[in-house]
Amino acid sequence: MDTQWPRFIVFLQERANAPHQYVGSVHAPDADMALMNARDVFVRRPACLSLWVVPASAVLMKTAEELARETITYNREDDGAKEPYFVFYKLLEKGTLIHSGEVDAGSPAVALAAAYATDDGQTAKAIWVFPAKAARCSTSDDIQPMFAPARAKTHFRDQAEFHITTTMQQIKRGQDDDE
Amino acid sequence: MYGATVEPIEDAQTDDNRLREFEARIARGEKIEPGDWMPDEYRRQLIRMISQHAHSEIVGMLPEGTFITRAPTLRRKLILLAKVQDEGGHGQYLYHAAETLGATREDMLDALLSGRAKYSSIFNYPALSWADMGAIGWLVDGAAILNQTMLAKCSYGPYARAMKRICAEENFHKRQGQDIVITLATGTPEQKVMMQDAINRWWWPTLMMFGPHDTDSPNSAVLIRWGIKTKTNDELRQMFINQTVPELLALGLTIPDPDLRYDEESGNWRIGPINWDEFWQVVKGNGPCNQERMDARRRAHEDGRWVREALAAYAEKQSGT
């Protein structure tokens, strides 16, 4: 029996004007709790302005290899009621999936077809789409209670606070002086 | 039916052709993403490695966790709390990476709690004094960083990305450990003795962390061939020895190895024989703390049951209204 909670994909925005990027996933009984879990797992350090969590089952994911193996039959007439979809591309080999914008579509497959048809879509290593309404997004009101506390903690969890190289050089130099 | 359908093109490709293309992609430095074709053995090896790695992060919280209440200053306590919390987070990143290959979180958790799963042998050794927090940070995390820096270049995208995040945070772990070692090694005579004792106990188990010699490591060849690893166990171990020995000696500490010598010709520090009997005993469950670690994990899981039940009940109530 599958007793584990649903999986939510986590997208994180590090700073203003930077796109949200895919960082991982958490399990939670609902979207609100998923957002709290995402905060605990991915925002132990302060570089976060906004988090989105989306049920993994709502995300249509295709790699370039899969898209090359499949044909997308695009039929406008069969399309359902239009709604906004978020589009994510992986454009760099070593990068992750980055939010690139929205398309209006009546189904995930149509949204995918539209995302694939763009210049970025043609060169992307992977494309993800999901309906905007499936995402639970943190708001500007969440920044203070959710992400600000990490800011006050950098002085003991930042590697730059420990001057090991300088200290070791001083110790070694002191020994040279003794000799 | 929806407004568009996605259907597979008639696929006459054989697995041989697919394997050739897969290996060509790896040779070109491309990253494999979930959904891409991959050999079953690639998937199996990755799930094995990533889940073991995740379990190691989770069990790795235990030796240091016991010292949170015994840290010598508030600052040291906050640092240690942050570090142990990081390890928990790293476990979560890694469980996620394994899930992208089809493993389930529930299954992996069950494997850990039932004792089916393996985790790094190093965490079956006890942390006996505050100096052990320094030794673990410098030696154990230092060794882990070498392995993880290599894995950040791994051919599987989600594992490589998780490793990149983890390495950035692990550097803080190593440095806080070095900070403790330097403080104690340059401190009072009692502190120096305490630090030397910790180095004496952690040195050999740390060298064993890199795994068996290349000649006894059956998975190595395929892992390197498919770009999961780019360096062998012995190569990584030698890197660690070369970078660590001179630093510890500079601090007036000694290495518990009578055979240790510097080889001018190769520029390598050469160590004496590793006690592999001890390593295999610990891997098989007979280390000093195997039972204690498993008991602690199971207790934590059971003690957290009411929280999981409360969350599930709340979610159900919310969705009903």
Interface residues (C-beta under 8 A of the other chain):
Chain A: D2 T3 Q4 W5 R7 V23 G24 S25 V26 H27 A28 P29 D30 D32 M33 D40 V41 F42 R44 R45 M61 K62 T63 E65 E66 R69 E70 T71 I72 T73 Y74 N75 R76 E77 D78 D79 G80 K90 E93 K94 T96 A105 G106 S107 P108 A109 V110 L112 A113 K125 A126 K153 F156 R157 D158 Q159 F162 I164 T167 M168 I171 K172 Q175
Chain B: M1 Y2 G3 A4 T5 V6 E7 P8 I9 D11 G29 E30 K31 E33 P34 G35 D36 W37 R75 L78 I79 A82 K83 Q85 D86 G89 Q92 Y93 H96 A97 E99 T104 R105 E106 G157 A160 R161 A162 R165 E169 N171 F172 R175 Q176 Q178 D179 I182 T186 E247 A250 L251 L311 A312 Y314 A315 E316 Q318 S319
